[in-house]
């Protein structure tokens, strides 16, 4: 299924490249890497040096990179997401995309 910027919050995030651009915890700003896991309240990012960082979703702003092959476009796309919109168990959040398509 194509990932659009407006529906990114309903898709699987694991495997996407992400960059933290704003957090209430200043030590987390500018962390970037690949999403390797996700829980209800956290995103686990493997940084370029191979370490895994647990990032709280609440009060954090992310920029996700959607590769061209997933976005249905000829170029990759970047989407800024308020982490509060991601606060949910991933399996429940991804189920909501079906409800939106059925309306």
LOLUM-244049 format. One record per residue: residue in three letters; residue number from 1; z, y, x of N, C-alpha, C, O in turn. Coordinates in Angstrom, 1 decimal. Example, Ala and Ser with C-alpha at 12.3 -4.5 7.8 and 13.67 -1.06 7.14 Angstrom:
2
+-----+-----+--------+--------+--------+--------+--------+--------+--------+--------+--------+--------+--------+--------+
|  aa |   i |   n_pz |   n_py |   n_px |  ca_pz |  ca_py |  ca_px |   c_pz |   c_py |   c_px |   o_pz |   o_py |   o_px |
+-----+-----+--------+--------+--------+--------+--------+--------+--------+--------+--------+--------+--------+--------+
| ala |   1 |    7.8 |   -5.7 |   13.2 |    7.8 |   -4.5 |   12.3 |    7.8 |   -3.3 |   13.2 |    8.5 |   -3.3 |   14.2 |
| ser |   2 |    7.1 |   -2.2 |   12.8 |    7.1 |   -1.1 |   13.7 |    7.9 |    0.0 |   12.9 |    8.0 |    1.1 |   13.4 |
+-----+-----+--------+--------+--------+--------+--------+--------+--------+--------+--------+--------+--------+--------+
END
This chain:
103
+-----+-----+--------+--------+--------+--------+--------+--------+--------+--------+--------+--------+--------+--------+
|  aa |   i |   n_pz |   n_py |   n_px |  ca_pz |  ca_py |  ca_px |   c_pz |   c_py |   c_px |   o_pz |   o_py |   o_px |
+-----+-----+--------+--------+--------+--------+--------+--------+--------+--------+--------+--------+--------+--------+
| unk |   1 |    0.0 |   -1.2 |    0.8 |    0.0 |    0.0 |    0.0 |    0.0 |    1.2 |    0.9 |    0.7 |    1.3 |    1.9 |
| unk |   2 |   -0.8 |    2.2 |    0.5 |   -0.9 |    3.5 |    1.2 |    0.4 |    4.2 |    1.1 |    1.0 |    4.3 |    0.1 |
| unk |   3 |    0.8 |    4.8 |    2.3 |    2.0 |    5.7 |    2.3 |    1.6 |    7.1 |    2.2 |    0.8 |    7.6 |    3.1 |
| unk |   4 |    2.0 |    7.8 |    1.2 |    1.7 |    9.2 |    1.0 |    2.9 |   10.0 |    1.3 |    4.0 |    9.5 |    1.2 |
| unk |   5 |    2.8 |   11.3 |    1.7 |    3.9 |   12.1 |    2.0 |    4.9 |   12.2 |    0.9 |    6.1 |   12.2 |    1.1 |
| unk |   6 |    4.4 |   12.3 |   -0.3 |    5.3 |   12.5 |   -1.5 |    6.0 |   11.2 |   -1.8 |    7.1 |   11.3 |   -2.5 |
| unk |   7 |    5.6 |   10.0 |   -1.4 |    6.2 |    8.8 |   -1.7 |    6.8 |    8.1 |   -0.5 |    7.2 |    6.9 |   -0.6 |
| unk |   8 |    6.9 |    8.7 |    0.6 |    7.4 |    8.1 |    1.8 |    8.8 |    7.6 |    1.6 |    9.2 |    6.6 |    2.1 |
| unk |   9 |    9.6 |    8.4 |    0.9 |   11.0 |    8.0 |    0.7 |   11.2 |    6.7 |   -0.1 |   12.3 |    6.1 |    0.0 |
| unk |  10 |   10.2 |    6.2 |   -0.7 |   10.3 |    4.9 |   -1.4 |    9.7 |    3.7 |   -0.6 |    9.8 |    2.6 |   -1.1 |
| unk |  11 |    9.2 |    4.0 |    0.6 |    8.6 |    2.9 |    1.4 |    9.5 |    2.4 |    2.4 |   10.6 |    3.0 |    2.7 |
| unk |  12 |    9.1 |    1.3 |    3.0 |    9.8 |    0.7 |    4.1 |    9.7 |    1.6 |    5.3 |    8.6 |    2.1 |    5.6 |
| unk |  13 |   10.8 |    1.9 |    6.0 |   10.8 |    2.8 |    7.1 |   10.7 |    2.1 |    8.4 |   10.3 |    2.7 |    9.5 |
| unk |  14 |   11.1 |    0.9 |    8.4 |   11.2 |    0.1 |    9.7 |    9.8 |    0.0 |   10.3 |    8.8 |   -0.3 |    9.6 |
| unk |  15 |    9.7 |    0.4 |   11.5 |    8.4 |    0.4 |   12.3 |    7.8 |    1.7 |   12.4 |    6.9 |    1.9 |   13.2 |
| unk |  16 |    8.3 |    2.7 |   11.6 |    7.7 |    4.1 |   11.7 |    8.4 |    4.8 |   12.9 |    9.5 |    4.6 |   13.2 |
| unk |  17 |    7.6 |    5.7 |   13.5 |    8.2 |    6.6 |   14.5 |    8.9 |    7.7 |   13.8 |    8.3 |    8.3 |   12.9 |
| unk |  18 |   10.1 |    8.1 |   14.3 |   10.8 |    9.2 |   13.7 |   11.4 |   10.1 |   14.8 |   11.7 |    9.7 |   15.9 |
| unk |  19 |   11.6 |   11.3 |   14.4 |   12.2 |   12.3 |   15.2 |   13.3 |   13.0 |   14.4 |   13.0 |   13.5 |   13.2 |
| unk |  20 |   14.5 |   13.2 |   14.9 |   15.5 |   13.9 |   14.2 |   15.4 |   15.4 |   14.6 |   15.3 |   15.7 |   15.8 |
| unk |  21 |   15.3 |   16.2 |   13.6 |   15.1 |   17.6 |   13.9 |   16.3 |   18.5 |   13.6 |   16.4 |   19.6 |   14.1 |
| unk |  22 |   17.2 |   18.0 |   12.7 |   18.4 |   18.8 |   12.4 |   19.5 |   17.9 |   11.9 |   19.2 |   17.0 |   11.1 |
| unk |  23 |   20.7 |   18.1 |   12.4 |   21.8 |   17.3 |   12.0 |   23.1 |   18.1 |   12.1 |   23.1 |   19.1 |   12.9 |
| unk |  24 |   24.0 |   17.8 |   11.3 |   25.3 |   18.5 |   11.4 |   26.0 |   18.1 |   12.6 |   27.0 |   18.8 |   13.1 |
| unk |  25 |   25.6 |   17.0 |   13.3 |   26.1 |   16.6 |   14.6 |   25.1 |   17.0 |   15.6 |   24.1 |   16.3 |   15.7 |
| unk |  26 |   25.4 |   18.0 |   16.4 |   24.4 |   18.5 |   17.3 |   24.0 |   17.5 |   18.4 |   22.9 |   17.7 |   19.0 |
| unk |  27 |   24.8 |   16.5 |   18.7 |   24.5 |   15.6 |   19.7 |   23.3 |   14.6 |   19.3 |   22.7 |   13.9 |   20.1 |
| unk |  28 |   23.0 |   14.6 |   18.0 |   22.0 |   13.8 |   17.5 |   20.6 |   14.5 |   17.4 |   19.6 |   13.8 |   17.3 |
| unk |  29 |   20.6 |   15.8 |   17.6 |   19.3 |   16.5 |   17.5 |   18.4 |   16.1 |   18.6 |   18.8 |   15.8 |   19.7 |
| unk |  30 |   17.1 |   16.0 |   18.3 |   16.0 |   15.7 |   19.2 |   16.0 |   14.2 |   19.6 |   15.3 |   13.9 |   20.6 |
| unk |  31 |   16.7 |   13.3 |   18.9 |   16.5 |   11.9 |   19.1 |   15.2 |   11.5 |   18.5 |   14.9 |   11.9 |   17.4 |
| unk |  32 |   14.4 |   10.7 |   19.2 |   13.2 |   10.2 |   18.7 |   12.9 |    8.8 |   19.1 |   13.4 |    8.3 |   20.2 |
| unk |  33 |   12.2 |    8.0 |   18.3 |   11.9 |    6.7 |   18.6 |   11.4 |    5.9 |   17.4 |   11.0 |    6.5 |   16.4 |
| unk |  34 |   11.5 |    4.6 |   17.5 |   11.0 |    3.7 |   16.4 |   12.2 |    3.3 |   15.5 |   13.2 |    2.9 |   16.1 |
| unk |  35 |   12.0 |    3.3 |   14.2 |   13.0 |    2.8 |   13.3 |   13.0 |    1.3 |   13.4 |   12.0 |    0.6 |   13.1 |
| unk |  36 |   14.1 |    0.7 |   13.8 |   14.2 |   -0.8 |   13.9 |   15.1 |   -1.4 |   12.9 |   15.0 |   -2.6 |   12.7 |
| unk |  37 |   15.9 |   -0.6 |   12.1 |   16.7 |   -1.2 |   11.1 |   17.2 |    0.0 |   10.2 |   17.1 |    1.2 |   10.6 |
| unk |  38 |   17.7 |   -0.4 |    9.0 |   18.2 |    0.6 |    8.1 |   19.2 |    0.0 |    7.2 |   19.1 |   -1.1 |    6.8 |
| unk |  39 |   20.3 |    0.8 |    6.9 |   21.3 |    0.4 |    6.0 |   21.3 |    1.5 |    4.9 |   20.5 |    2.4 |    4.9 |
| unk |  40 |   22.3 |    1.4 |    4.0 |   22.4 |    2.4 |    2.9 |   22.6 |    3.8 |    3.5 |   22.1 |    4.7 |    3.0 |
| unk |  41 |   23.4 |    3.9 |    4.5 |   23.8 |    5.2 |    5.0 |   23.3 |    5.5 |    6.4 |   23.4 |    6.6 |    6.9 |
| unk |  42 |   22.6 |    4.6 |    7.1 |   22.2 |    4.8 |    8.5 |   20.8 |    4.3 |    8.7 |   20.2 |    3.5 |    8.0 |
| unk |  43 |   20.2 |    5.0 |    9.7 |   18.9 |    4.6 |   10.2 |   19.1 |    4.2 |   11.7 |   19.7 |    5.0 |   12.4 |
| unk |  44 |   18.7 |    3.1 |   12.1 |   18.8 |    2.7 |   13.5 |   17.5 |    2.9 |   14.2 |   16.5 |    2.3 |   13.8 |
| unk |  45 |   17.6 |    3.7 |   15.3 |   16.4 |    4.1 |   16.0 |   16.4 |    3.6 |   17.4 |   17.4 |    3.8 |   18.1 |
| unk |  46 |   15.4 |    2.9 |   17.9 |   15.2 |    2.5 |   19.3 |   14.5 |    3.7 |   20.0 |   13.4 |    4.0 |   19.7 |
| unk |  47 |   15.2 |    4.3 |   20.9 |   14.7 |    5.4 |   21.6 |   13.7 |    4.9 |   22.7 |   13.6 |    3.7 |   23.0 |
| unk |  48 |   13.0 |    5.9 |   23.3 |   12.0 |    5.5 |   24.3 |   12.6 |    4.8 |   25.6 |   11.9 |    4.1 |   26.2 |
| unk |  49 |   13.9 |    5.0 |   25.8 |   14.5 |    4.3 |   27.0 |   15.1 |    3.0 |   26.6 |   15.7 |    2.3 |   27.4 |
| unk |  50 |   14.9 |    2.6 |   25.3 |   15.3 |    1.2 |   24.9 |   16.6 |    1.1 |   24.2 |   17.0 |    0.1 |   23.7 |
| unk |  51 |   17.4 |    2.2 |   24.2 |   18.7 |    2.2 |   23.6 |   18.6 |    2.3 |   22.1 |   17.6 |    3.0 |   21.6 |
| unk |  52 |   19.5 |    1.8 |   21.3 |   19.5 |    1.9 |   19.9 |   20.6 |    2.9 |   19.5 |   21.7 |    2.8 |   19.9 |
| unk |  53 |   20.2 |    3.8 |   18.6 |   21.1 |    4.9 |   18.1 |   21.2 |    4.7 |   16.6 |   20.2 |    4.6 |   15.9 |
| unk |  54 |   22.5 |    4.8 |   16.1 |   22.7 |    4.7 |   14.7 |   22.8 |    6.2 |   14.2 |   23.7 |    6.9 |   14.6 |
| unk |  55 |   22.0 |    6.5 |   13.3 |   21.9 |    7.9 |   12.8 |   22.2 |    7.9 |   11.3 |   21.6 |    7.2 |   10.5 |
| unk |  56 |   23.2 |    8.7 |   11.0 |   23.6 |    8.9 |    9.6 |   22.5 |    9.6 |    8.8 |   21.9 |   10.5 |    9.3 |
| unk |  57 |   22.2 |    9.1 |    7.6 |   21.1 |    9.7 |    6.8 |   21.6 |   11.0 |    6.2 |   20.9 |   12.0 |    6.1 |
| unk |  58 |   22.9 |   11.1 |    5.8 |   23.4 |   12.2 |    5.2 |   23.4 |   13.4 |    6.1 |   23.8 |   13.3 |    7.3 |
| unk |  59 |   23.0 |   14.5 |    5.6 |   23.0 |   15.8 |    6.4 |   22.2 |   15.8 |    7.6 |   22.5 |   16.5 |    8.6 |
| unk |  60 |   21.1 |   15.0 |    7.6 |   20.2 |   14.9 |    8.7 |   18.7 |   15.1 |    8.2 |   18.4 |   14.6 |    7.2 |
| unk |  61 |   17.9 |   15.8 |    9.0 |   16.5 |   16.0 |    8.6 |   15.7 |   15.2 |    9.6 |   15.9 |   15.3 |   10.9 |
| unk |  62 |   14.7 |   14.5 |    9.1 |   13.9 |   13.6 |    9.9 |   12.4 |   14.1 |    9.8 |   12.0 |   14.7 |    8.8 |
| unk |  63 |   11.6 |   13.8 |   10.8 |   10.2 |   13.9 |   10.7 |    9.6 |   12.5 |   11.0 |    9.8 |   12.0 |   12.1 |
| unk |  64 |    9.0 |   11.9 |   10.0 |    8.4 |   10.6 |   10.2 |    6.9 |   10.7 |   10.5 |    6.2 |   11.6 |    9.9 |
| unk |  65 |    6.4 |    9.9 |   11.4 |    5.0 |    9.8 |   11.7 |    4.4 |    8.7 |   10.9 |    4.8 |    7.5 |   11.0 |
| unk |  66 |    3.4 |    9.0 |   10.0 |    2.7 |    7.9 |    9.3 |    1.4 |    7.7 |   10.0 |    0.5 |    8.6 |   10.1 |
| unk |  67 |    1.2 |    6.5 |   10.6 |   -0.1 |    6.2 |   11.3 |   -1.3 |    6.3 |   10.3 |   -1.1 |    6.1 |    9.1 |
| unk |  68 |   -2.4 |    6.6 |   10.9 |   -3.7 |    6.7 |   10.1 |   -3.9 |    5.5 |    9.2 |   -4.3 |    5.7 |    8.0 |
| unk |  69 |   -3.7 |    4.3 |    9.7 |   -4.1 |    3.1 |    9.0 |   -3.1 |    2.9 |    7.8 |   -3.5 |    2.2 |    6.8 |
| unk |  70 |   -1.9 |    3.5 |    7.8 |   -1.0 |    3.4 |    6.6 |   -1.2 |    4.6 |    5.7 |   -0.8 |    4.4 |    4.5 |
| unk |  71 |   -1.7 |    5.7 |    6.1 |   -1.8 |    6.9 |    5.3 |   -3.1 |    6.9 |    4.5 |   -3.2 |    7.7 |    3.6 |
| unk |  72 |   -4.1 |    6.1 |    4.9 |   -5.4 |    6.2 |    4.3 |   -6.2 |    7.3 |    4.7 |   -7.2 |    7.6 |    4.1 |
| unk |  73 |   -5.8 |    8.0 |    5.7 |   -6.5 |    9.2 |    6.3 |   -7.1 |    8.8 |    7.6 |   -6.8 |    7.8 |    8.2 |
| unk |  74 |   -7.8 |    9.7 |    8.2 |   -8.4 |    9.5 |    9.5 |   -7.5 |    9.9 |   10.6 |   -7.8 |    9.6 |   11.8 |
| unk |  75 |   -6.4 |   10.6 |   10.3 |   -5.5 |   11.0 |   11.4 |   -4.1 |   10.7 |   10.9 |   -3.8 |   10.6 |    9.7 |
| unk |  76 |   -3.2 |   10.5 |   11.9 |   -1.8 |   10.3 |   11.5 |   -1.2 |   11.6 |   10.8 |   -1.7 |   12.7 |   11.0 |
| unk |  77 |   -0.2 |   11.4 |   10.0 |    0.4 |   12.5 |    9.3 |    1.9 |   12.5 |    9.6 |    2.5 |   11.5 |   10.0 |
| unk |  78 |    2.5 |   13.7 |    9.6 |    3.9 |   13.9 |    9.8 |    4.6 |   14.4 |    8.6 |    4.0 |   15.3 |    7.9 |
| unk |  79 |    5.7 |   13.8 |    8.2 |    6.4 |   14.2 |    7.0 |    7.8 |   14.5 |    7.3 |    8.6 |   13.6 |    7.8 |
| unk |  80 |    8.3 |   15.7 |    6.9 |    9.7 |   16.0 |    7.0 |   10.4 |   15.5 |    5.8 |   10.0 |   15.7 |    4.7 |
| unk |  81 |   11.6 |   14.9 |    6.1 |   12.4 |   14.3 |    5.0 |   13.8 |   14.6 |    5.2 |   14.4 |   14.5 |    6.2 |
| unk |  82 |   14.4 |   15.1 |    4.1 |   15.9 |   15.3 |    4.1 |   16.5 |   14.0 |    3.9 |   16.3 |   13.2 |    3.0 |
| unk |  83 |   17.4 |   13.6 |    4.9 |   18.0 |   12.3 |    4.9 |   18.8 |   12.0 |    3.6 |   19.0 |   10.8 |    3.3 |
| unk |  84 |   19.3 |   13.0 |    2.9 |   20.0 |   12.7 |    1.7 |   19.1 |   12.0 |    0.6 |   19.7 |   11.3 |   -0.2 |
| unk |  85 |   17.8 |   12.2 |    0.7 |   16.9 |   11.5 |   -0.2 |   16.8 |   10.1 |    0.1 |   16.3 |    9.3 |   -0.7 |
| unk |  86 |   17.2 |    9.7 |    1.3 |   17.1 |    8.3 |    1.7 |   18.4 |    7.5 |    1.5 |   18.4 |    6.3 |    1.7 |
| unk |  87 |   19.4 |    8.1 |    1.0 |   20.7 |    7.5 |    0.8 |   20.7 |    6.5 |   -0.4 |   20.8 |    6.8 |   -1.5 |
| unk |  88 |   20.4 |    5.3 |    0.0 |   20.3 |    4.1 |   -0.9 |   20.1 |    2.9 |   -0.1 |   19.7 |    3.0 |    1.1 |
| unk |  89 |   20.4 |    1.8 |   -0.7 |   20.1 |    0.5 |    0.0 |   18.6 |    0.5 |    0.1 |   17.9 |    0.7 |   -0.9 |
| unk |  90 |   18.0 |    0.1 |    1.3 |   16.5 |    0.1 |    1.4 |   15.8 |   -0.7 |    0.4 |   14.8 |   -0.3 |   -0.2 |
| unk |  91 |   16.4 |   -1.9 |    0.0 |   15.7 |   -2.7 |   -0.9 |   15.7 |   -2.1 |   -2.3 |   14.7 |   -2.3 |   -3.1 |
| unk |  92 |   16.7 |   -1.3 |   -2.7 |   16.7 |   -0.7 |   -4.0 |   15.7 |    0.5 |   -4.0 |   15.1 |    0.8 |   -5.0 |
| unk |  93 |   15.7 |    1.3 |   -2.9 |   14.9 |    2.4 |   -2.8 |   13.4 |    2.0 |   -2.9 |   12.6 |    2.7 |   -3.5 |
| unk |  94 |   13.0 |    0.9 |   -2.2 |   11.6 |    0.5 |   -2.2 |   11.2 |   -0.1 |   -3.6 |   10.0 |    0.0 |   -3.9 |
| unk |  95 |   12.1 |   -0.5 |   -4.4 |   11.8 |   -1.0 |   -5.7 |   11.4 |    0.1 |   -6.6 |   10.6 |   -0.1 |   -7.6 |
| unk |  96 |   12.0 |    1.3 |   -6.4 |   11.7 |    2.5 |   -7.2 |   10.3 |    2.9 |   -7.2 |    9.8 |    3.6 |   -8.1 |
| unk |  97 |    9.5 |    2.6 |   -6.2 |    8.1 |    3.0 |   -6.1 |    7.3 |    2.3 |   -7.2 |    6.4 |    2.9 |   -7.8 |
| unk |  98 |    7.7 |    1.1 |   -7.6 |    7.0 |    0.4 |   -8.7 |    7.3 |    1.1 |  -10.0 |    6.4 |    1.2 |  -10.8 |
| unk |  99 |    8.5 |    1.6 |  -10.2 |    8.8 |    2.3 |  -11.4 |    8.0 |    3.6 |  -11.6 |    7.5 |    3.9 |  -12.7 |
| unk | 100 |    7.8 |    4.2 |  -10.5 |    7.0 |    5.5 |  -10.5 |    5.5 |    5.2 |  -10.8 |    4.9 |    5.9 |  -11.6 |
| unk | 101 |    5.0 |    4.1 |  -10.3 |    3.6 |    3.7 |  -10.5 |    3.4 |    3.3 |  -12.0 |    2.3 |    3.4 |  -12.5 |
| unk | 102 |    4.4 |    2.8 |  -12.6 |    4.3 |    2.3 |  -14.0 |    4.3 |    3.4 |  -15.0 |    3.9 |    3.2 |  -16.1 |
| unk | 103 |    4.8 |    4.5 |  -14.6 |    4.9 |    5.7 |  -15.6 |    3.5 |    6.3 |  -15.9 |    3.4 |    7.2 |  -16.7 |
+-----+-----+--------+--------+--------+--------+--------+--------+--------+--------+--------+--------+--------+--------+
END
